[in-house]
Amino acid sequence: MAKAKLDNPSATGEPEDQLRAPFELLLSRLAVLAGFKVTNVVAVGETSLSEIRTRPDYAVTVHGALAGFVELKAPGKGADPRKFKGAHDKAQWAKLSSLPNLIFCDGNSFSLWRNGELSHPIVRLDGDIETSGDELLPDKGLVELFELFLRWQPKPPSSAKELAEVSARLCRLLRDEVTEALGRKFEALTSLATDWRGLLFPHASDKQFADGYAQAVTFGLLMARARGITIGNDLHKVADELKDSASLIGAALQLLTDSKETRQELQTALQTLERVLDAVNWAKISKGKSDAWLYFYEDFLETYDNDLRKATGSYYTPPQVVTAMVSLVDQALRGPGFDLPRGLGTESVTVADPATGTGTYLLGVLRHLAQQVENDEGAGAVPGAVEAALRRLIAFELQLGPFAVAQLRVLAEVQTLTGAPPRTAPQMYVTDTLGNPNDDGGAFPGFTAAIGQQRKAANRVKREQPITVIIGNPPYKDKAKGLGGWVEGDERAKGAYAPLDDWQPPKAWGLGVHSKHLRNLYIYFWRWAARKVFEELPGQQPGGGSGIVSFITAAGFLSGPGFERMRQSLRQTCHQIWVIDCSPEGYQPEVSTRIFQGVQQPICIVMATRWRETGQAEKPLAQVRWRALPAGHRKDKLAALQQLRLDGPDWQQCPQDDRAPFLPTAAGAWADFVSLEKLFDYDGSGVMPGRTWVIAPDADSLVRRWKVLQAAKPEDKERLFHPHMRGGKLGDKHVGKIVEKPLAGMPPKLVSVADDNSAPLTPIRYGYRSFDRQWILPDSRLINQANPKLWLWRSDKQISFTALMVKSPTNGPALTITSAISDLGQH
C-alpha cells in the first residue's frame, strides 16, 4: 500500500504525507498485537502545515486518554532527529523534545523518545518502503516499541525539583505553539493577545504575551493540583474551581483556554500538560512542608528559559537575607523615631513587596511576626495575629508564574502557622509596579471582570493607600532605558512630570554623562518606593509620609557620580539610612563569596527611614551609617547577617555632605585628597562603537572588512553591519542612515553605508584596552556613541587618563594613560 502511494504520480503534498494512510493501518494492526482493541486506539491526524514546528503529525489516544505523538518524516530521512541536517527539522526537534512520549518514523525506521531521550533502540524494517512493496518485513522489536508507546502512563514527579523541570519543558512547548500561532496571525490568539493587553499589560509584545500565556496556563494547572483539583480534559471546570481561592489565576486560565479554536490550535501542548500534570500528587511531593515551593520557580526558570531570568533581573533571595532585613525593619519600627513597641505587629503598619517573586519576603514577615507574638503573648495569640497581618500585606508581581507560586506559598504558610486556611486573602496583585497608576483600562465584562478588578485594585493601592514599609529585592537590569514605565516617563507628554526626573542631576553639576546609570530597573524601584513612602501623596500627612524602604540591590548608587541627586534627595527626605556592604571583595568576586551566586556586581542592603516630626524645626540631613559583612565565604556572610543589630557595634558614620557617597568617612590624609574628576576640566565616557568589526589589531583588516561589506548583496549588508536596535526596530546607526556631521577632523561622507562605493576613511589608532592599542574606522556612520569632545580635542599632543568610575578596581593600577582615542572599556 505504501509503495503504491509513493509511486502514484497524481499524489500531492510532501513525501511524508503519503505515509499517513499506511501508518494508520500499521498502527491499528500493531495495537492488536500489543493487546488492545482496534477501537480503543485512535490516531488523530493534524493538518500538514510546513511552517508549524510544534505540532506532530498525530496525537494518539488510548481509551480516550492521550498516549503520545507521532511525527512522520520523508522516506530515507531516518528516525533519529539528532542527525537531522535541515534548519526546519532541527528547530522542530528542539521543540518536540519536550514531549514525554513521541515516535519518529520515516517508513523504514521507528524511534521512541521520552523528554528528548531515546527510550528504545531504533527499529529498522527489512527492506525499503519505496521499493519493497509486500516484501517489506518488520523487525522483531517493532511490536515491543509500539506496546511501550501505547502503554505509556505519566510518571508522577517525586520531588518539587523534578516537577519544576517537567512542567518547564511543557510550558516552553506551549509558549512555542503560541508564538507560532501568533506569527501566522491566527485570529483567535491575536484577539486574545489584544484582550490580555487591555486587561493586564498594555505594552506586552507578542513574545511577552506568549510567555505570559504559557506560564498562566501551566501554573494554573499546578495550582489546581496543589489544591487537589482533578484536571481531566475540562479546563473550564478547573478554572471555575480555582476562582474560589485564586480568582485571578482561575479567570486567566478561563480567558486563555475557553475558546474551542484556541484549544484546537494549541492542543499538542495543552493535552500533554493536562495528562502529565494530572498525575502530580502534591501531598506526596511537599510532605506537608510549606517550603516545598521554596526553590520551585528558580528550578523552573533554569529549564524553561534561563535567559528570561537574566532579562528580568530575577534572582532568588536566600531566606537568611530576608530574615535579617525583616528583623532590621522591625528593630527600626520599635526604636527611636517610630516608637512602636509591637514593631511589624502594629495594626497601622502596612508592608508591601513591589517585586514579590515567589513571596519570600511576605513569608519572612509572617514568620517573624508569628515568632514575636509567640514570644510576647504565647502560642495561642499567633493565629489571630497572623490573620490580622494578612490584611496589611501587599504584593505586586509582574509575572504570573511566580505570582501563582507566591499565592501557594503564603496559603501553605498560613496553614502551618495557624492550623487553618486563611479567612482573609492578602492583597496580592499581578501588575507592573512601575506602570501608570491612573490607567485602569476601562470596563471589563463577564469573566474578565476578575482580571480587570485586579488591575484597578492594584492601581488604587499605588495611588491612594499609605504604605509604611516597602521591602524586597527589586530586579536588576542596567541599560534599562524605556523599561521604567510611568516612573521613567513612559508615554508622557513633552515636558510632563515623571518621578525619575527628581533624581536627575542638575546640568550645573556637570554630571550629565553619568546620569545614564539611573536607567536601571532597581533604581526605578527605589524611586517608586521613596515616592510612595516618604513623599506627600493623597492619604498621607502634609509634608510627607512616615515609614521605611529596605532593599537589597546592586551597590552602584552608593558612590557613583550619576546618583548624587538620588543620594541628596534621600538624605534630605529621611532621618536615618543604614547601609550594609554585602560584597567587601568588590566587583566580580569569587562565586563562593557572593550572596547571589549569579551576580557579579557588588551588592548592598540599604534601609532608609523617615518618621513623623514632632516639632517645627527644619529636619537635618539623614544620618548615614555603614558597615560591611565579613569578606569570605557566602555562608559566613549569611551567618553574620543573622547577628546584626541597629544598636550593635561596627556601624561607621558616613559624610554629612548631602551629595557624598553612602560610604564611611575617610580617615587620615586620604580624607583630604581631591577626587580625581575634580582635577580636570573634562570628565566623560569613552567611545561606544556598538559593533566590534570597526576595531581591529591592524589597519589592513579594517579596509578588507569594509570591502566585504561593500561587495555584499543589498539584503545581506544590514546583517553584516550589525545595526543599532531599539525596541526591536532599527535605531540610530544602520546601513541606510545618512549622517551629516562627521567626527572632528574627518572628511564628511554624505551617503549611506549601503550606497557608499568609495574607499573607507583612513583607520586611526584606538585605545581599546589598557596596553592594547588597536585601530578604528573613524566614521560617524559606524559608531553608535562617539563622544564628540574626544574627537574634537584629538591631537598628537593630547593625552587622557582613564579610570574606573562605576566600580573600584580590585587589583592593578587605579588609572592608565593613553594618547589614543579611548574605548569605554579602555581601563
Disulfide bonds with the S-S distance in Angstrom:
none
